[in-house]
Amino acid sequence: MSGKPDGDAPRVLTSRIVFYLPGFDPRDPETYWGLFRREARFTAARRGAAITVGDPVRSADGVELAWTADSRGVSTRYVLLRWEDIVRARFPQSDWTRLRGVPALLWRLWRTGYMASLRREGWRFSTVIFCVHYIYIALALLSLAAAAGLAALAPAAAQPWALVAVPPLAYAILAGLIRATRGKPLYVPHLVDDTAFTHSYAAGEAPEIDPRLDAFATRIHAAEGEADEVVVVGHSSSSFLGIEVLDRVLARDPGFGCRGTPVSFVSIGSVIPWLGLDPAARRFRDSLLRFGRATQIGWLDVRATWDWLSIHKNNPITACGLAPPDPARPSVRWVAIHELITSADVGRRQWNLFQMHFQLLMASQRDSGFDYLDVVTGPEPVHALVAGCREDGAPGL
Protein backbone atom coordinates (compact mmCIF):
# COMPACT_ATOMS: atom_id res chain seq x y z
CA MET A 1 0.00 0.00 0.00
CA SER A 2 2.89 2.33 0.69
CA GLY A 3 6.54 2.45 1.61
CA LYS A 4 7.76 2.77 5.18
CA PRO A 5 9.54 5.91 6.37
CA ASP A 6 13.30 5.91 6.43
CA GLY A 7 15.05 5.11 9.67
CA ASP A 8 13.86 2.89 12.49
CA ALA A 9 10.65 0.94 12.05
CA PRO A 10 7.67 2.42 13.91
CA ARG A 11 6.63 0.86 17.18
CA VAL A 12 4.03 -1.89 17.09
CA LEU A 13 0.56 -0.42 16.84
CA THR A 14 -2.16 -1.83 19.09
CA SER A 15 -4.71 0.99 19.24
CA ARG A 16 -5.88 3.84 17.05
CA ILE A 17 -8.54 6.54 17.20
CA VAL A 18 -9.96 7.72 13.89
CA PHE A 19 -12.12 10.84 13.71
CA TYR A 20 -14.09 10.87 10.46
CA LEU A 21 -15.68 14.09 9.19
CA PRO A 22 -18.19 13.44 6.39
CA GLY A 23 -18.91 15.82 3.55
CA PHE A 24 -22.08 17.79 2.86
CA ASP A 25 -24.39 14.84 3.49
CA PRO A 26 -27.84 14.94 5.15
CA ARG A 27 -28.02 11.19 5.77
CA ASP A 28 -28.12 9.69 9.25
CA PRO A 29 -24.63 8.81 10.54
CA GLU A 30 -25.65 5.16 10.91
CA THR A 31 -25.56 5.06 7.10
CA TYR A 32 -21.79 5.39 7.33
CA TRP A 33 -21.59 2.66 9.94
CA GLY A 34 -23.51 0.36 7.60
CA LEU A 35 -21.17 1.26 4.74
CA PHE A 36 -18.11 0.70 6.95
CA ARG A 37 -19.35 -2.70 8.16
CA ARG A 38 -20.22 -3.87 4.65
CA GLU A 39 -16.93 -2.74 3.12
CA ALA A 40 -14.95 -4.18 6.05
CA ARG A 41 -16.34 -7.61 5.17
CA PHE A 42 -15.08 -7.18 1.60
CA THR A 43 -11.64 -6.05 2.73
CA ALA A 44 -11.37 -8.93 5.20
CA ALA A 45 -12.29 -11.48 2.55
CA ARG A 46 -9.92 -10.11 -0.06
CA ARG A 47 -6.97 -9.57 2.26
CA GLY A 48 -7.38 -12.66 4.39
CA ALA A 49 -7.64 -10.75 7.67
CA ALA A 50 -10.71 -10.73 9.91
CA ILE A 51 -12.19 -7.31 10.77
CA THR A 52 -14.72 -7.28 13.62
CA VAL A 53 -16.95 -4.20 13.63
CA GLY A 54 -18.89 -3.31 16.78
CA ASP A 55 -22.28 -1.67 17.08
CA PRO A 56 -22.54 2.13 16.76
CA VAL A 57 -23.18 4.30 19.82
CA ARG A 58 -24.35 7.91 19.71
CA SER A 59 -22.88 10.20 22.33
CA ALA A 60 -25.27 11.81 24.80
CA ASP A 61 -24.61 15.26 23.37
CA GLY A 62 -25.22 14.06 19.81
CA VAL A 63 -21.82 15.21 18.53
CA GLU A 64 -20.51 11.78 17.58
CA LEU A 65 -21.39 8.27 16.50
CA ALA A 66 -18.65 5.79 17.41
CA TRP A 67 -17.89 2.11 16.93
CA THR A 68 -14.91 -0.19 17.22
CA ALA A 69 -13.09 -2.24 14.59
CA ASP A 70 -10.63 -4.96 15.64
CA SER A 71 -8.23 -6.48 13.13
CA ARG A 72 -4.76 -8.05 13.20
CA GLY A 73 -4.04 -7.08 16.78
CA VAL A 74 -5.16 -3.46 16.37
CA SER A 75 -8.22 -1.99 18.05
CA THR A 76 -9.55 1.06 16.22
CA ARG A 77 -12.13 3.40 17.70
CA TYR A 78 -13.86 5.01 14.73
CA VAL A 79 -15.63 8.26 15.63
CA LEU A 80 -17.91 9.95 13.11
CA LEU A 81 -18.21 13.64 13.98
CA ARG A 82 -21.74 14.69 13.13
CA TRP A 83 -22.98 17.77 11.33
CA GLU A 84 -25.79 16.29 9.23
CA ASP A 85 -28.31 18.42 11.13
CA ILE A 86 -26.55 21.53 9.84
CA VAL A 87 -26.62 20.10 6.33
CA ARG A 88 -30.35 19.35 6.63
CA ALA A 89 -31.00 22.97 7.57
CA ARG A 90 -29.40 24.04 4.29
CA PHE A 91 -30.37 21.16 2.01
CA PRO A 92 -32.81 21.19 0.48
CA GLN A 93 -33.24 24.94 0.34
CA SER A 94 -36.61 26.29 -0.66
CA ASP A 95 -37.08 26.85 -4.38
CA TRP A 96 -37.53 30.55 -3.70
CA THR A 97 -34.19 30.74 -1.86
CA ARG A 98 -32.41 29.06 -4.77
CA LEU A 99 -34.19 31.23 -7.31
CA ARG A 100 -32.91 34.36 -5.58
CA GLY A 101 -29.54 33.03 -4.54
CA VAL A 102 -28.14 31.32 -7.64
CA PRO A 103 -27.93 34.39 -9.93
CA ALA A 104 -26.51 36.55 -7.14
CA LEU A 105 -23.84 34.00 -6.25
CA LEU A 106 -22.81 33.38 -9.86
CA TRP A 107 -22.53 37.11 -10.41
CA ARG A 108 -20.29 37.51 -7.36
CA LEU A 109 -18.08 34.59 -8.33
CA TRP A 110 -17.70 35.83 -11.91
CA ARG A 111 -17.11 39.46 -10.90
CA THR A 112 -14.35 38.58 -8.44
CA GLY A 113 -12.52 36.32 -10.91
CA TYR A 114 -13.22 33.23 -8.82
CA MET A 115 -14.83 31.28 -11.66
CA ALA A 116 -11.78 31.66 -13.87
CA SER A 117 -9.43 30.74 -11.01
CA LEU A 118 -11.37 27.61 -10.15
CA ARG A 119 -11.48 26.59 -13.80
CA ARG A 120 -7.69 26.84 -14.03
CA GLU A 121 -7.19 24.82 -10.86
CA GLY A 122 -9.79 22.12 -11.42
CA TRP A 123 -11.49 22.29 -14.79
CA ARG A 124 -13.42 19.04 -14.35
CA PHE A 125 -14.71 20.02 -10.93
CA SER A 126 -15.61 23.53 -12.06
CA THR A 127 -17.33 22.12 -15.16
CA VAL A 128 -19.55 19.92 -12.98
CA ILE A 129 -20.33 22.64 -10.43
CA PHE A 130 -21.06 25.47 -12.82
CA CYS A 131 -22.88 23.32 -15.38
CA VAL A 132 -25.23 22.19 -12.63
CA HIS A 133 -25.97 25.85 -11.89
CA TYR A 134 -26.53 26.57 -15.57
CA ILE A 135 -28.87 23.57 -15.71
CA TYR A 136 -30.76 25.04 -12.76
CA ILE A 137 -31.12 28.39 -14.55
CA ALA A 138 -32.21 26.57 -17.72
CA LEU A 139 -34.84 24.68 -15.74
CA ALA A 140 -36.10 27.97 -14.28
CA LEU A 141 -36.39 29.51 -17.76
CA LEU A 142 -38.02 26.35 -19.11
CA SER A 143 -40.56 26.48 -16.29
CA LEU A 144 -41.35 30.10 -17.10
CA ALA A 145 -41.70 29.33 -20.80
CA ALA A 146 -43.93 26.34 -20.10
CA ALA A 147 -46.14 28.39 -17.79
CA ALA A 148 -46.40 31.16 -20.35
CA GLY A 149 -47.27 28.62 -23.05
CA LEU A 150 -50.03 27.16 -20.93
CA ALA A 151 -51.35 30.67 -20.21
CA ALA A 152 -51.43 31.43 -23.92
CA LEU A 153 -53.77 28.47 -24.44
CA ALA A 154 -56.37 29.98 -22.14
CA PRO A 155 -59.51 31.49 -23.74
CA ALA A 156 -59.27 35.17 -24.66
CA ALA A 157 -61.72 36.12 -21.91
CA ALA A 158 -59.45 34.52 -19.31
CA GLN A 159 -56.18 36.00 -20.61
CA PRO A 160 -55.68 38.68 -17.92
CA TRP A 161 -56.11 36.09 -15.18
CA ALA A 162 -54.00 33.58 -17.08
CA LEU A 163 -51.09 36.03 -17.18
CA VAL A 164 -51.35 36.55 -13.43
CA ALA A 165 -51.15 32.77 -13.00
CA VAL A 166 -47.84 32.49 -14.90
CA PRO A 167 -45.42 33.13 -11.95
CA PRO A 168 -47.02 30.67 -9.50
CA LEU A 169 -47.45 28.09 -12.25
CA ALA A 170 -43.80 28.48 -13.30
CA TYR A 171 -42.75 28.13 -9.67
CA ALA A 172 -44.73 24.89 -9.35
CA ILE A 173 -43.25 23.48 -12.57
CA LEU A 174 -39.74 24.36 -11.39
CA ALA A 175 -40.34 22.61 -8.06
CA GLY A 176 -41.33 19.45 -9.94
CA LEU A 177 -38.27 19.61 -12.20
CA ILE A 178 -35.95 20.08 -9.24
CA ARG A 179 -37.41 17.04 -7.50
CA ALA A 180 -36.92 15.06 -10.71
CA THR A 181 -33.23 16.04 -10.90
CA ARG A 182 -32.45 15.55 -7.22
CA GLY A 183 -30.90 12.11 -7.76
CA LYS A 184 -28.44 10.65 -10.22
CA PRO A 185 -27.01 11.53 -12.60
CA LEU A 186 -27.49 15.29 -12.15
CA TYR A 187 -27.94 15.88 -8.38
CA VAL A 188 -28.90 19.47 -9.21
CA PRO A 189 -30.33 20.64 -5.85
CA HIS A 190 -27.63 18.86 -3.84
CA LEU A 191 -24.72 20.45 -5.70
CA VAL A 192 -26.42 23.85 -5.90
CA ASP A 193 -27.11 23.86 -2.15
CA ASP A 194 -23.64 22.50 -1.33
CA THR A 195 -22.13 25.36 -3.34
CA ALA A 196 -24.32 27.90 -1.55
CA PHE A 197 -23.16 26.54 1.82
CA THR A 198 -19.49 26.59 0.81
CA HIS A 199 -19.54 30.22 -0.25
CA SER A 200 -21.71 31.27 2.68
CA TYR A 201 -19.12 29.66 4.94
CA ALA A 202 -16.34 31.45 3.05
CA ALA A 203 -18.02 34.78 3.68
CA GLY A 204 -18.64 34.08 7.38
CA GLU A 205 -22.38 33.66 6.79
CA ALA A 206 -22.72 30.18 8.29
CA PRO A 207 -22.42 30.96 12.02
CA GLU A 208 -24.08 27.69 13.02
CA ILE A 209 -20.98 25.70 12.01
CA ASP A 210 -18.52 27.40 14.39
CA PRO A 211 -19.82 25.89 17.65
CA ARG A 212 -19.82 22.45 16.03
CA LEU A 213 -16.23 22.82 14.86
CA ASP A 214 -15.28 23.89 18.39
CA ALA A 215 -16.94 20.73 19.74
CA PHE A 216 -15.03 18.62 17.21
CA ALA A 217 -11.78 20.31 18.26
CA THR A 218 -12.50 19.48 21.91
CA ARG A 219 -13.05 15.81 21.05
CA ILE A 220 -9.86 15.54 19.02
CA HIS A 221 -7.75 17.40 21.57
CA ALA A 222 -8.91 15.09 24.35
CA ALA A 223 -7.93 12.00 22.37
CA GLU A 224 -4.20 12.66 22.57
CA GLY A 225 -2.60 9.94 24.68
CA GLU A 226 -5.66 7.65 24.57
CA ALA A 227 -4.28 5.47 21.75
CA ASP A 228 -1.06 4.75 19.89
CA GLU A 229 -2.06 7.19 17.16
CA VAL A 230 -4.80 9.70 16.36
CA VAL A 231 -6.08 10.09 12.80
CA VAL A 232 -8.45 12.75 11.48
CA VAL A 233 -10.08 12.01 8.12
CA GLY A 234 -11.81 14.75 6.16
CA HIS A 235 -13.81 13.70 3.09
CA SER A 236 -15.01 16.13 0.43
CA SER A 237 -16.17 19.39 2.10
CA SER A 238 -14.62 18.21 5.34
CA SER A 239 -11.22 18.38 3.69
CA PHE A 240 -11.40 22.09 4.52
CA LEU A 241 -13.50 21.72 7.68
CA GLY A 242 -10.94 19.24 9.04
CA ILE A 243 -8.18 21.80 8.59
CA GLU A 244 -10.28 24.41 10.39
CA VAL A 245 -10.85 21.99 13.28
CA LEU A 246 -7.18 21.06 13.65
CA ASP A 247 -6.18 24.72 13.46
CA ARG A 248 -8.52 25.35 16.41
CA VAL A 249 -6.91 22.50 18.33
CA LEU A 250 -3.47 23.98 17.72
CA ALA A 251 -4.66 27.45 18.72
CA ARG A 252 -5.68 26.01 22.10
CA ASP A 253 -2.59 23.81 22.46
CA PRO A 254 0.41 24.49 20.17
CA GLY A 255 2.09 21.37 21.58
CA PHE A 256 -0.65 19.05 20.35
CA GLY A 257 0.92 16.21 18.40
CA CYS A 258 4.37 16.69 19.94
CA ARG A 259 3.98 14.59 23.10
CA GLY A 260 4.44 11.06 21.83
CA THR A 261 1.06 10.38 20.21
CA PRO A 262 1.42 10.74 16.41
CA VAL A 263 -1.43 12.74 14.88
CA SER A 264 -2.27 12.56 11.17
CA PHE A 265 -4.75 14.33 8.94
CA VAL A 266 -5.97 12.49 5.84
CA SER A 267 -7.87 14.51 3.24
CA ILE A 268 -9.80 12.36 0.75
CA GLY A 269 -11.69 13.65 -2.26
CA SER A 270 -10.35 17.07 -1.33
CA VAL A 271 -12.06 20.28 -2.46
CA ILE A 272 -9.89 22.71 -0.49
CA PRO A 273 -9.51 25.23 -3.37
CA TRP A 274 -13.29 25.31 -3.81
CA LEU A 275 -13.36 27.27 -0.57
CA GLY A 276 -9.85 28.71 -0.49
CA LEU A 277 -10.03 30.45 -3.89
CA ASP A 278 -13.07 32.47 -2.84
CA PRO A 279 -11.77 36.01 -2.13
CA ALA A 280 -14.14 36.11 0.85
CA ALA A 281 -12.42 33.12 2.50
CA ARG A 282 -9.65 35.10 4.17
CA ARG A 283 -10.11 33.40 7.54
CA PHE A 284 -9.82 29.96 6.00
CA ARG A 285 -6.68 30.86 4.06
CA ASP A 286 -5.11 32.01 7.32
CA SER A 287 -6.02 28.66 8.91
CA LEU A 288 -4.68 26.76 5.91
CA LEU A 289 -1.35 28.57 6.03
CA ARG A 290 -0.99 27.97 9.77
CA PHE A 291 -1.80 24.31 9.30
CA GLY A 292 0.77 24.15 6.52
CA ARG A 293 3.39 25.13 9.10
CA ALA A 294 2.15 22.66 11.74
CA THR A 295 4.49 19.84 10.84
CA GLN A 296 3.85 18.03 14.13
CA ILE A 297 0.63 16.83 12.47
CA GLY A 298 1.22 14.65 9.43
CA TRP A 299 -0.91 15.40 6.37
CA LEU A 300 -1.75 12.94 3.61
CA ASP A 301 -3.82 14.00 0.61
CA VAL A 302 -5.38 10.99 -1.14
CA ARG A 303 -6.02 11.95 -4.76
CA ALA A 304 -7.74 10.44 -7.77
CA THR A 305 -7.79 12.03 -11.21
CA TRP A 306 -10.96 10.07 -12.04
CA ASP A 307 -12.94 11.74 -9.23
CA TRP A 308 -14.59 14.71 -10.91
CA LEU A 309 -15.96 15.96 -7.58
CA SER A 310 -12.50 16.61 -6.14
CA ILE A 311 -9.71 19.06 -6.96
CA HIS A 312 -6.33 17.43 -7.23
CA LYS A 313 -4.10 19.28 -9.70
CA ASN A 314 -1.68 21.03 -7.34
CA ASN A 315 -0.59 21.34 -3.75
CA PRO A 316 -3.79 22.58 -2.05
CA ILE A 317 -1.94 25.45 -0.36
CA THR A 318 -0.49 26.63 -3.67
CA ALA A 319 -3.88 26.13 -5.30
CA CYS A 320 -5.36 28.67 -2.88
CA GLY A 321 -2.83 31.31 -3.93
CA LEU A 322 -0.53 30.85 -0.93
CA ALA A 323 3.16 30.03 -0.69
CA PRO A 324 3.44 26.61 0.98
CA PRO A 325 5.85 26.64 3.94
CA ASP A 326 6.96 23.14 2.94
CA PRO A 327 6.42 22.15 -0.72
CA ALA A 328 6.44 18.47 0.30
CA ARG A 329 3.44 19.02 2.62
CA PRO A 330 1.01 17.39 2.23
CA SER A 331 2.30 13.97 1.32
CA VAL A 332 0.30 12.60 -1.60
CA ARG A 333 -1.09 9.17 -2.39
CA TRP A 334 -2.40 8.94 -5.94
CA VAL A 335 -4.96 6.17 -6.36
CA ALA A 336 -5.59 4.58 -9.74
CA ILE A 337 -9.15 3.46 -10.37
CA HIS A 338 -7.95 -0.07 -11.19
CA GLU A 339 -6.70 -0.33 -7.59
CA LEU A 340 -10.32 -0.20 -6.43
CA ILE A 341 -12.72 -1.61 -9.00
CA THR A 342 -12.71 -3.73 -12.14
CA SER A 343 -12.88 -2.39 -15.69
CA ALA A 344 -16.47 -3.59 -15.95
CA ASP A 345 -17.39 -1.64 -12.80
CA VAL A 346 -15.69 1.47 -14.18
CA GLY A 347 -17.94 1.27 -17.22
CA ARG A 348 -21.04 1.02 -15.03
CA ARG A 349 -20.11 3.66 -12.47
CA GLN A 350 -18.01 6.31 -14.18
CA TRP A 351 -20.93 8.65 -14.88
CA ASN A 352 -22.39 8.28 -11.39
CA LEU A 353 -20.26 11.10 -10.01
CA PHE A 354 -21.36 10.71 -6.40
CA GLN A 355 -20.64 6.99 -6.35
CA MET A 356 -17.21 7.61 -7.83
CA HIS A 357 -16.64 10.36 -5.26
CA PHE A 358 -17.27 7.84 -2.46
CA GLN A 359 -15.20 5.09 -4.07
CA LEU A 360 -12.06 6.07 -2.12
CA LEU A 361 -13.93 5.23 1.11
CA MET A 362 -14.84 1.74 -0.05
CA ALA A 363 -13.01 -1.56 -0.08
CA SER A 364 -10.73 -2.42 -2.94
CA GLN A 365 -11.76 -5.29 -5.17
CA ARG A 366 -8.11 -6.38 -5.24
CA ASP A 367 -5.91 -7.92 -2.58
CA SER A 368 -3.30 -5.16 -2.92
CA GLY A 369 -3.15 -1.43 -3.53
CA PHE A 370 -5.05 1.31 -1.73
CA ASP A 371 -7.92 0.21 0.50
CA TYR A 372 -9.45 2.70 2.92
CA LEU A 373 -10.70 0.01 5.31
CA ASP A 374 -7.21 -1.49 5.42
CA VAL A 375 -5.71 1.93 6.12
CA VAL A 376 -7.95 2.71 9.10
CA THR A 377 -8.06 -0.78 10.64
CA GLY A 378 -4.77 -2.39 9.65
CA PRO A 379 -1.49 -2.82 11.54
CA GLU A 380 0.46 -0.25 9.53
CA PRO A 381 0.40 3.07 11.40
CA VAL A 382 -1.24 5.81 9.37
CA HIS A 383 1.59 8.16 10.32
CA ALA A 384 3.98 5.69 8.68
CA LEU A 385 1.84 5.76 5.54
CA VAL A 386 1.98 9.57 5.57
CA ALA A 387 5.76 9.52 5.90
CA GLY A 388 6.13 6.89 3.21
CA CYS A 389 4.15 8.71 0.53
CA ARG A 390 5.91 11.17 -1.74
CA GLU A 391 4.40 13.88 -3.91
CA ASP A 392 6.38 12.79 -6.96
CA GLY A 393 4.27 9.67 -7.38
CA ALA A 394 2.55 9.24 -10.72
CA PRO A 395 -1.12 10.27 -10.82
CA GLY A 396 -3.59 7.41 -10.74
CA LEU A 397 -5.80 7.12 -13.78
Disulfide bonds with the S-S distance in Angstrom:
none
